[in-house]
Amino acid sequence: MTMTLRFQRVPAVVFGALALSAAATATAGESSPRAAGGDAPVFETDVRPVLKANCFHCHGEEEKLKGGLDLRLVALMRRGSDSGPVVEPGDRAASPLYRMLAEGEMPPKKEQQLDAEEIELIGRWIDAGAKTIHAEPETLPEPGQFFVTPVERRHWSFQPIEKPSVPSNDHEHPVDAFLAEALAAKNLGFSESADRATLIRRASFDLLGLPPEPDDVAAFLADDEPGAWERVVDRLLASPRYGERWARHWLDVAGYSDSEGYNDKDTIRPDAWHYRDYVVRSLNEDKPWDRFLTEQLAGDELVGATHANAQGLANRDAEAREMLTATAFLRLAPDGTGSKPDDPEHAKNAVVTETVNIVSSSLFGLTVGCAECHDHRFDPIPQEDFYRMRAVFAPVYDTENWRAPNARRAALVSEEDKARADELEAEAKEATKQQIAEMERVVGIIFERELEKLPESERAFAREAYETPAGERTPEQAAFLKDEHPSVNVRRAFLHLFVNKYEDGDELKKKYEALAEKAKEIRSRKPEPDYIRVATEDTKHVPETRLFHRGDFLSPEGDPIQPAGLEVLGAPPIAADDPELPTTGRRLAYAKHLVSGEHPLVSRVLVNRFWMHHFGRGIVATPGEFGMRSTGPSHPELLDWLAADFAENGWSLKRFHRLVLTSRAWRQKSARRADGLAVDADNTLVWRMPVQRLEAETVRDAILSVSGRLKPTLYGAPVPVSENEGGLFSVGGGETSEDGQEFRRSLYVQQRRTAPVAMLQAFDAPQMEPNCERRVSSTVAVQALELMNGYFSLAESEAFAKRVLADCGEASEAGDRAARAWELAFGTKPDGRTLAELTDYLARQEAVLPPRKESKTQEAAGSDTLALASLCQVFFKTNRFLYAD
């Protein structure tokens, strides 16, 4: 179905906001700052990271060194290769290392060679004396022996979290106090507070992902009592819509998808949505995050579940069902093992690798998966660390006794459904019993008919052979029935072959076929069990984990590796087998270690991500990269204070929200200021509230909200997506269903890895490969085209217009309609000048838009309705609608 709307000049007050403004985004994984200008480079922070990323694999990490050269320390370079030292301090021209890099001899592959900037950096370092920050160890490491340098060990994110004192200044709020210190150092201060209408709209999108209702805005504007703002925040946090909004953030980093991925088959996961609903419920309940994470990593071990008893536990105990549902977190990685992959062994190991990737990036902000094949190229993560972490999860993903996705489920059947199923099964068995009796009757009829065809002298022998059980027949009897007269050997299993030979065959089989259909129909009415995806262990077999040579699962080597933490953090051992549990207990011990409050990464990574969702940018701008290539925290003391405070106060996310939303920093205006732009153009110091474009799902949900068609149903199976006439995937394929499921929030739309919804994809909805640590925000032409010509935008514009007409009445004036549309879209009433321009726009549109006749695809509509729909669509395309403020 195609809709078109014609536009004349757009009101000036609206047109100024039509163009989508570009949003600057930081690039994840930016390298550490190098010495610039006249600064003398040093080995640990400038040169070693370059060599580690490009050269260590051949010259240090393997026991057999290429050319006998180890580049991991300056002392090793001076000791040199088989041909002698490779560095001559103070003289790059005399240094073989520089010469070979500059002439492109090393690395040997052209695509791996260093760029000119990196080569020049090494040249400057040599010319300056090949200096180090610290004295190097007297005992030099052997080739292939991993070690952590002092600089790496002192990296900020690996240090224990110590809660700093709140700065003493004019700000009582701790967040403001920390930020104000950094601002004052640049002679800056906070911007003025935003007006109330802006704040409630900002908070509504922030906490609910939906625009505020005009009545709520009016109530807040009229509330002059103390604590008005705090009451708004508490009301929003109490809404069930809150869990939906913030579940989306966690589902991104967890890698949630309704399909298996891995290959083009992208098999549907019909039961993954139970995990999504678990996340929504947990956040609405403000479940402490130490518990929330423990349940996802080891919920089965919390309740003593195994492969063998998980289904029974899930059906007997609501808490056990909740804990098992939580473990689907470990089932979110792409998994092609159930779709007959070309290389099943590779597919199995890929699941484990991607699971490690998801866990490490979501909880540590580190890419531990990069160490699967070799020591990490940038971070102090040896290859053994990857396999230590793999050993934690190996009992769930036992590659020697693999369980395909459908075998890793637990069926859920309520007592009522079980009783009903038993009742129907008894009815079906009775029908089947009658069917068998009827078939035996027909068997007897056919046998007698076939017996009559034999010579009379053979009939008695034939009857005796037929009535003798098959296993007791003599050789003569068996041969008679099998070879001489098989037509007499009438059996129920092949009755259709015998019956079809007779003219009255249809009449003979009519009754028993009807009874078979009856049994089938009865069984079809049995309640279908629901399923949850679970991660459980088989107590009969605990696999060993060995390091794979260069990541090749066909080449395991060395002794079994035990589960443990990261070496740079001291590699705390994880109990390999808890005798008090029916499972190994590895994941439960690991989870307790992570949320103990003493792990230096987990709470830092969490609060940084929470901060990012409030301010558009994390205190660490690379939320999935807290390693050596992270941007580093813009406010390290604030980050550590928040991390410690979060853990000290019950790991409560709602408390964190209240803390942030009551700060002056969050309540600032977003307008630019000349003094701020002059010294901090990127707003790293938060001297104003960043302007944030709504995310893809929020754009769609906001449109449905103001059009009045948003279906508020919580939880349940996802709304399917399908290919529309244009070859793009849309919710419901562009058609309206009787129950209106396609108007549910975008959280409930089926998220397939290979079939993204076109409208959401246009606004940068991520594809889970395997997860999304931070969304990008782009401004591209397809977004404007989607809002101008997309079926969804056109259809919702008309629905919006009909809502306005219903609110105002068919006899209302154009000005009343324009004012109501503005109020629904933006939460406030338009001023006089704006209203005059909107009213003028409606009059001019109505003059040029002819009434639309009814057709198979569209209802009839008058010129006034079409004019109002065109204005509503203009609102959808404005920055005022597409940005929080």
VOVEXFI-99498 format. One record per residue (C-alpha): x, y, z. Coordinates in steps of 0.1 Angstrom, whole numbers, padded with zeros to 4 digits, always signed. Each point is the difference from the previous one (the first is absolute). Example, Ala and Ser with C-alpha at 12.3 -4.5 7.8 and 13.67 -1.06 7.14 Angstrom:
2
+0123-0045+0078;+0014+0034-0007;
END
This chain:
885
+0000+0000+0000;+0014+0034-0009;-0009+0033+0017;+0009+0034-0013;-0004+0034+0016;+0007+0033-0017;+0016+0029+0019;+0001+0037-0006;+0023+0023+0020;+0007-0013+0035;-0005+0024+0029;+0033+0019+0007;-0001-0010+0037;+0000-0036-0011;+0022+0001-0030;+0030+0012+0020;+0001-0034+0017;-0007-0022-0030;+0036-0008-0009;+0014-0028+0022;+0032+0012+0016;+0031-0022+0000;+0010-0016+0033;+0036-0003+0007;+0010-0034+0013;+0033-0012+0015;+0017-0030-0016;+0002-0030+0022;+0034-0014+0005;+0021+0032-0007;+0036-0006+0006;+0019+0014+0030;+0014+0035-0005;+0035+0001-0015;+0027+0024+0006;-0006+0030-0022;+0021+0029-0014;+0033+0004+0018;-0009-0024+0029;+0025-0029+0001;-0018-0033-0004;+0005-0027+0027;-0001-0037-0005;-0028-0011+0023;-0027+0024-0011;+0010+0009-0035;+0020-0027-0017;-0008-0032+0017;-0038+0002-0009;+0009+0003-0037;+0025-0029+0001;-0024-0021+0021;-0028+0005-0025;+0021-0008-0031;+0032-0019+0009;-0003-0020+0033;-0017-0029-0016;+0032-0010-0019;+0025+0018+0023;-0009-0009+0036;-0032-0019+0005;+0011-0033-0016;+0027-0022+0016;+0017-0001-0034;+0010+0036-0009;+0002+0011-0036;+0037+0008-0006;+0006-0004+0037;-0014+0035+0007;-0021+0009+0030;-0015+0035-0001;-0019+0000+0033;+0026+0019+0020;+0027+0025-0009;+0026-0022+0017;-0010-0029-0023;+0004+0023-0031;+0035+0009+0011;+0007-0037+0005;-0012-0001-0036;-0007-0026-0026;+0021-0027-0016;+0018+0028-0017;+0006+0022+0031;-0017+0030+0017;-0029+0016-0019;-0001+0034+0018;+0029+0025+0002;-0012+0027+0025;+0003+0035-0015;+0004-0012-0036;-0030-0013-0019;+0021-0003-0032;+0022-0025+0018;-0029-0020+0014;-0010-0031-0020;-0035+0002+0016;-0007+0034-0015;+0016-0008-0033;-0021-0032-0005;-0032+0018+0010;+0007+0030-0022;+0010-0021-0031;-0031-0022+0004;+0020-0032+0006;-0019-0006+0033;-0027-0010+0005;+0004-0020-0031;-0037+0003-0012;-0007+0033-0015;-0034+0004+0015;+0015-0004+0035;+0027+0025-0003;+0001+0030+0022;-0012+0034-0012;+0023+0030-0004;-0010+0016+0033;+0008-0032+0020;+0034-0004-0017;+0009+0036+0006;-0011-0004+0037;+0025-0029+0003;+0027+0020-0017;-0005+0029+0024;+0001-0024+0029;+0033-0014-0011;+0015+0034-0007;-0010+0012+0035;+0020-0029+0015;-0026-0029+0000;-0011+0010+0034;-0023-0019+0024;-0021+0013+0029;+0011-0027+0024;+0030-0022+0004;-0006-0033-0017;+0002-0032+0019;+0034-0015+0006;-0013-0035-0008;-0012+0002-0036;-0030-0021-0010;+0005-0031-0021;-0016+0000-0036;-0037-0007+0003;-0001+0008+0037;-0027+0025+0007;+0006+0029+0023;-0018+0032+0010;+0020+0032-0001;-0002+0024+0030;-0018+0026-0023;-0026-0026-0010;-0005-0011+0036;-0005+0036+0011;-0026+0007-0027;-0028+0019+0016;-0028-0025-0004;+0020-0029+0016;+0004+0020+0032;-0022-0008+0031;-0030+0023+0003;+0005+0024+0029;-0028+0024+0007;+0014+0035-0001;-0012+0028+0022;-0026+0023-0016;+0016+0034-0008;-0010+0028+0023;-0014+0029-0021;-0033+0018-0006;-0018-0032-0011;-0015-0024+0026;-0010-0026-0026;+0030-0023-0004;-0003-0003-0038;+0000+0038-0003;+0029+0004+0024;+0023-0023-0020;-0010+0016-0033;+0003+0035+0013;+0036-0006+0011;+0010-0009-0036;-0021+0029-0014;+0016+0025+0023;+0035-0010-0011;-0010+0012-0035;-0018+0031+0014;-0034-0015-0010;-0032-0006+0019;-0032-0018-0005;-0026+0014-0024;-0034+0013+0013;-0026-0026+0009;-0024-0010-0028;-0036+0010+0003;-0025-0024+0015;-0016-0011-0033;+0034-0009-0014;+0010-0019+0032;-0031-0022+0001;+0003-0008-0037;+0036-0008+0004;-0006-0022+0030;-0029-0018-0016;+0021-0010-0030;+0030-0008+0023;-0019-0023+0024;-0030-0012-0021;+0011+0005-0036;-0034+0017-0007;-0011+0036-0002;-0019+0014+0030;-0038+0004-0001;-0011+0036-0002;-0020-0004+0032;+0032-0011+0018;+0019+0030-0013;-0028+0023+0011;-0001-0016+0035;+0038+0005+0004;-0002+0036-0012;-0027+0007+0026;+0017-0018+0029;+0015+0028+0022;+0005-0022+0030;+0036-0010+0011;+0011-0033-0014;-0019+0003-0033;+0029-0012-0021;+0008-0029+0023;-0037-0011-0002;+0002+0000-0038;+0031-0021+0000;-0015-0025+0025;-0032-0002-0021;+0019-0008-0031;+0021-0026+0018;-0031-0017+0013;-0014-0004-0035;+0001-0035-0016;+0012+0018-0032;+0033+0007+0019;+0010-0037-0001;-0007-0001-0038;+0022+0030-0006;+0030-0010+0020;-0003-0037-0010;+0008+0011-0035;+0034+0014+0012;+0009-0033+0017;-0013-0021-0029;+0024+0018-0023;+0031-0008+0020;-0013-0035+0007;-0004-0007-0037;-0038-0009+0001;-0014-0013-0032;-0031-0020-0010;+0021-0020-0025;+0030-0022+0002;+0022+0018-0026;+0034-0016-0009;-0011-0007-0036;-0025+0011-0026;-0026-0024+0014;-0003+0022+0031;-0024-0025+0017;-0027+0016+0021;+0002-0002+0038;-0037-0003+0008;+0006+0000+0038;+0028+0026+0005;-0026+0026+0010;-0003-0014+0035;+0035+0013+0007;-0010+0034-0013;-0030+0001+0023;+0022-0012+0029;+0021+0031-0005;-0030+0023-0001;-0014-0014+0032;+0033+0001+0018;+0006+0037-0009;-0036+0010+0010;+0006-0018+0033;+0033+0018+0004;+0017-0033+0006;+0035+0006+0013;+0025-0003-0028;+0023-0023+0020;-0029-0024+0002;-0012+0008-0036;+0035-0009-0014;+0004-0031+0022;-0034-0014-0012;+0010+0004-0036;+0034-0016+0004;-0010-0028+0024;-0037+0000+0007;-0001-0037-0005;+0027-0006+0026;-0019+0022+0024;-0029-0024+0000;+0019-0033-0006;-0012-0005-0035;+0017-0024-0025;-0008-0013-0035;-0019-0028+0017;-0023+0019+0024;-0003+0035-0015;-0034-0006-0015;-0014-0015+0032;+0013+0029+0020;-0013+0026-0024;-0035-0015+0002;-0001-0005+0038;+0016+0032+0013;-0006+0036-0013;+0034+0012+0014;+0018-0028-0018;-0018+0008-0032;+0011+0037+0004;+0037-0011+0006;+0000-0023-0029;-0015+0026-0023;+0028+0024+0010;+0026-0024-0012;-0011+0006-0036;+0026+0028+0002;+0025-0027-0007;-0021-0012-0030;+0000+0033-0019;+0031-0005-0021;-0006-0009-0037;-0005-0038-0001;-0002-0018-0033;+0005-0035+0014;-0037-0008-0004;-0001+0009-0037;+0024-0026-0015;+0030+0022-0004;+0027-0009-0025;+0025-0004+0028;-0017-0011+0032;+0031+0000+0021;+0008+0036-0010;-0036+0010+0007;+0002-0015+0035;+0032+0018+0009;-0013+0033-0015;-0029-0001+0025;+0025-0002+0029;+0022+0028-0014;-0029+0023-0005;-0013-0007+0034;+0034+0010+0015;-0001+0031-0022;-0035+0010+0013;+0008-0006+0037;+0034+0018-0001;-0012+0031-0020;-0032+0004+0020;+0015-0005+0035;+0038+0009-0003;+0001+0024-0029;+0028-0022-0014;+0002-0020-0032;+0012-0032+0015;-0011-0019-0031;+0029+0016-0019;+0023-0023+0019;-0014-0032-0014;+0027-0004-0026;+0030+0019+0016;+0008+0024+0028;-0022+0031-0002;+0015+0025-0024;-0006+0030+0022;-0010-0010+0035;+0020-0021+0025;-0022-0030-0006;+0019-0032-0008;-0015-0028-0021;-0004-0020+0032;-0024+0025+0014;-0025-0007-0028;+0002-0037+0008;-0003+0006+0037;-0032+0018-0006;-0011-0026-0025;+0005-0026+0027;-0025+0018+0022;-0027-0006-0026;+0012-0033-0015;-0024-0022+0021;-0029+0018-0016;+0015-0002-0035;+0015-0034-0001;+0012-0004-0036;+0006-0037+0006;-0037-0006+0010;-0016+0029-0019;-0037+0008+0004;-0016+0018-0029;-0021+0031+0008;-0033-0019+0001;+0014-0024+0025;+0010+0028+0023;-0036+0009+0010;-0023-0007+0028;-0038-0006-0007;-0023+0020+0022;-0034-0015+0008;-0024+0014+0026;-0019-0024+0023;-0032+0010-0017;+0015-0007-0034;+0014-0033+0011;-0033-0011+0014;-0017+0010-0032;+0026-0017-0021;-0004-0032+0020;-0037+0001-0004;+0002+0005-0038;+0026-0027-0003;-0023-0025+0018;-0028+0009-0025;+0024-0004-0029;+0012-0034+0012;-0036-0011+0002;-0006+0010-0036;+0032-0017-0010;-0011-0032+0019;-0032+0001-0019;+0019+0006-0033;+0022-0030+0006;-0031-0022+0008;-0016+0011-0032;+0031-0006-0020;+0002-0035+0014;-0036-0006-0010;+0008+0010-0035;+0032-0021+0000;-0022-0030+0008;-0024+0008-0029;+0028+0003-0025;+0017-0032+0013;-0032-0020-0005;-0004+0014-0035;+0036-0008-0009;-0003-0035+0015;-0030-0007-0022;+0023+0005-0030;+0022-0029+0009;-0006-0036-0009;-0022-0016+0027;+0028-0025+0007;+0024+0028+0011;-0024+0021+0021;+0004-0019+0033;+0038+0002-0002;-0002+0037-0010;-0023+0008+0030;+0023-0018+0024;+0031+0017-0014;-0017+0034+0001;-0012-0004+0036;+0035-0012+0012;+0021+0029+0014;+0026+0011-0025;+0029-0010+0023;-0014-0035+0005;-0008-0010-0036;+0017-0030-0015;+0021+0005-0031;-0028-0015-0021;-0026+0024+0015;+0023+0030-0005;+0008-0009-0036;-0037-0005-0007;-0010+0035+0012;+0030+0018-0013;+0008-0016-0034;-0030-0021-0011;-0031+0020+0012;+0010+0034+0014;-0035+0013-0007;-0013-0022+0028;+0025+0016+0025;-0023+0030+0008;+0015+0022+0027;-0012+0032+0016;+0033+0018-0008;-0006-0003-0038;-0038-0001+0001;-0003+0028-0026;+0017-0022-0026;-0025-0028+0005;-0031+0022+0003;+0007+0020-0032;-0003-0031-0021;-0038-0003+0007;-0028+0021-0015;-0014+0005+0034;+0034+0010+0014;-0011+0036+0007;-0029-0013+0020;+0021-0025+0019;+0026+0026+0011;-0025+0029+0006;-0006-0007+0037;+0036-0007+0011;+0013+0030-0019;-0026+0022+0016;+0012-0013+0034;+0036+0008-0009;-0010+0035-0009;-0019+0003+0032;+0030-0009+0021;+0021+0024-0020;-0025+0028+0005;-0002-0007+0037;+0038+0002+0004;+0001+0032-0020;-0019+0016+0028;+0026-0008+0026;+0017+0032+0013;+0033+0005-0016;+0029+0003+0025;+0019+0032+0001;+0038-0002+0000;+0028+0020+0016;+0036+0000-0012;+0022-0010+0028;+0037-0005+0007;+0006-0031+0021;+0028-0025+0006;+0002-0038-0005;+0013-0014+0033;+0011-0032-0016;+0027+0016-0021;+0022+0031+0007;+0021+0008-0031;+0037+0010+0003;+0011+0033-0015;+0033+0001-0018;+0016+0029-0018;-0005-0002-0038;+0032+0007-0020;-0006+0032-0018;-0037-0004+0008;-0004-0032-0021;-0024-0023+0019;+0016-0029-0019;+0033+0007+0017;-0004+0000+0038;+0032+0000+0019;+0014+0000+0035;-0015-0009+0033;-0037+0006+0009;-0006+0036+0008;-0019+0009+0032;-0026+0027+0003;+0014+0033+0013;-0002+0038-0002;+0022+0022-0021;+0037-0002+0006;+0004+0038+0001;-0024+0000+0029;+0019-0027+0018;-0018-0030-0018;-0020-0009+0031;-0008-0037-0003;-0037-0011-0004;-0010-0032+0017;-0001-0027-0027;-0025-0023+0019;-0022+0009+0029;-0008-0032+0019;-0031+0016+0016;-0016+0006-0034;-0013-0026-0026;+0018+0021-0026;+0037+0012-0001;-0009+0033+0016;+0025+0018-0022;-0024+0026-0013;-0015+0007+0034;+0035+0005+0015;+0010+0022-0030;-0032+0021+0004;+0006+0005+0037;+0036+0011-0008;-0012+0025-0025;-0026+0016+0022;+0019-0001+0032;+0005+0037-0002;+0038-0004-0002;+0002-0008-0037;+0015+0032-0016;-0019-0002-0033;-0036-0012+0005;-0015+0029+0019;+0021+0026-0019;-0013-0015-0033;-0036+0000+0012;-0002+0035+0013;+0018+0013-0030;-0025-0016-0023;-0029+0014+0022;+0015+0034-0002;+0004-0003-0038;-0038-0007-0003;-0007+0032+0020;+0025+0023-0016;+0005-0015-0035;+0037-0006+0008;+0017-0020+0027;+0025+0014+0025;+0021-0025-0020;-0010+0007-0036;+0008-0036-0010;-0025-0021+0022;+0011-0033-0014;+0037+0008+0001;+0015+0006+0035;+0034-0014-0011;+0032+0017-0012;-0018+0015-0030;-0028+0016+0020;-0004+0037-0001;+0004+0001+0037;-0025+0016+0024;-0007+0037-0004;-0008+0002+0038;+0019-0030+0016;-0009+0010+0036;-0037+0003-0009;+0000-0034-0018;+0016-0017+0031;-0024+0018+0024;-0030-0011-0021;+0013-0036-0002;+0007-0002+0037;-0033+0017+0009;-0020-0023-0022;+0015-0032+0016;-0003+0015+0035;-0036+0008-0004;-0015-0032-0011;+0009+0000-0037;-0033+0019-0006;-0004+0014-0035;-0031+0021+0010;+0020+0016+0027;+0026+0009-0026;-0026+0015-0022;-0013+0022+0029;+0036+0011+0007;+0006+0010-0036;-0033+0016-0007;+0000+0022+0031;+0035+0014-0009;+0003+0035-0015;+0022-0015-0027;-0028-0021-0014;-0025+0028+0004;+0020+0026-0020;-0010+0016-0032;+0014-0016-0031;+0007+0033-0018;+0035+0007-0011;+0021+0027+0017;+0029+0019-0015;+0022-0004+0030;-0006-0038+0001;+0006-0004-0037;+0033+0019+0003;+0016-0024+0024;-0021-0032-0001;-0018-0003-0034;-0007-0037+0005;-0017+0008+0034;+0021-0026+0017;-0002+0020+0032;-0038+0000-0001;-0005+0038+0001;-0033-0005-0018;-0024-0029-0004;+0009-0018-0032;-0026+0000-0028;-0010-0037-0007;-0019-0014-0030;-0026-0025+0009;+0010-0036-0006;-0017-0020-0028;-0025-0018+0022;-0008+0032+0019;-0007+0019-0033;-0025-0027-0010;-0015-0003+0035;-0004+0038+0003;-0018+0001-0034;-0024-0027+0012;-0005+0018+0033;-0011+0033-0015;-0021-0017-0027;-0019-0017+0028;+0006-0035-0014;+0027-0012+0024;-0011-0033+0015;+0011-0001+0036;+0000-0038+0005;+0029-0012+0021;+0020-0031-0007;-0007-0030-0023;+0012-0014-0033;+0015+0024-0025;-0020+0016-0028;+0012-0016-0032;+0017+0019-0028;-0006-0008-0036;+0010+0011-0034;-0022+0027-0016;-0007+0007-0036;+0031+0021-0003;+0023-0028+0011;+0006+0016+0034;-0007-0015+0034;-0027+0017+0020;-0021-0007+0031;-0029-0021-0012;+0009+0005-0036;-0017+0034-0002;-0035-0014+0007;-0023+0007+0030;-0010-0030+0020;-0032-0005+0019;+0017+0001+0034;+0024+0028-0008;+0031-0019+0011;+0021+0019-0025;-0005+0032+0021;+0018-0014+0030;+0032+0016+0012;+0030-0007-0021;+0016-0020+0028;-0026-0027-0008;+0007+0000-0037;+0018-0032-0012;+0037+0008-0002;+0016-0022-0027;+0036+0002-0009;-0006-0002-0037;-0033+0017-0003;+0001+0035+0017;-0031+0021-0002;+0008+0027-0026;-0014+0029+0020;+0021-0009+0030;+0031-0008-0020;-0002+0035-0016;+0003+0015+0035;+0031-0021+0009;-0016-0029+0019;+0029-0025+0005;+0004-0035-0013;+0012-0024+0026;+0034-0012-0012;+0002-0013+0027;-0010+0031+0021;+0000+0038+0000;+0021+0018+0026;-0009+0035-0013;-0024+0012-0026;+0010+0023-0027;-0021+0030-0009;+0002+0010-0037;-0018+0026-0021;-0007-0013-0035;-0025+0007-0027;-0018-0033+0004;-0013+0012+0034;-0017+0030-0016;-0013-0021-0029;-0014-0026+0025;-0019+0027+0018;-0012+0016-0033;-0010-0030-0020;+0000-0030+0023;-0032-0019+0005;+0003+0002+0038;+0004+0038+0001;-0028+0006-0025;-0024-0024+0018;+0008+0014+0035;-0004+0036-0013;-0036-0008-0009;-0006-0018+0033;+0014+0031+0018;-0023+0022-0020;-0030-0022+0009;+0010+0002+0037;+0001+0037-0001;-0034+0002-0017;-0015-0023+0026;+0014+0021+0028;-0011+0033-0015;-0032-0011-0017;-0009+0000-0037;-0014+0036+0002;+0032+0014+0016;+0019+0029-0015;+0034-0004-0018;+0018+0019+0028;-0013-0024+0027;+0011-0030-0021;+0034+0014-0006;+0004+0009+0037;-0010-0035+0011;+0023-0017-0025;+0029+0022+0012;-0008-0008+0037;-0001-0038-0007;+0032+0000-0019;+0021+0023+0022;-0018+0001+0034;-0007+0037+0001;-0023+0025-0016;+0013+0020-0029;+0005+0038+0004;-0021+0024-0020;+0024+0005-0029;+0005-0037-0004;-0037-0007+0002;-0007+0026-0027;+0025-0016-0024;-0013-0035+0007;-0036+0011-0007;+0010+0018-0032;+0018-0032-0011;-0031-0021+0005;-0021+0025-0020;+0024-0001-0029;+0003-0038+0000;-0038-0005+0002;-0003+0023-0031;+0022-0022-0022;-0007-0035+0014;-0032-0016-0016;-0021-0024+0020;+0011-0036-0002;-0025-0026-0011;-0003-0034+0016;+0021-0028-0015;+0010-0035+0008;+0030+0012+0019;-0011+0034+0014;-0030+0015+0017;-0017+0031-0014;+0014+0033+0015;-0009+0036-0003;+0024+0028-0010;+0000+0012+0037;+0011-0034+0012;+0028-0003-0026;+0012+0035+0007;+0002-0008+0037;+0018-0033-0008;+0026+0019-0020;+0007+0023+0029;+0003-0030+0024;+0025-0015-0024;+0020+0032+0000;+0002-0002+0038;+0014-0035-0002;+0029+0013-0021;+0010+0029+0022;+0031+0000+0023;-0023+0011+0028;-0017-0035-0004;+0030-0021-0007;+0022+0014+0028;-0007-0002+0037;+0003+0038+0003;
END
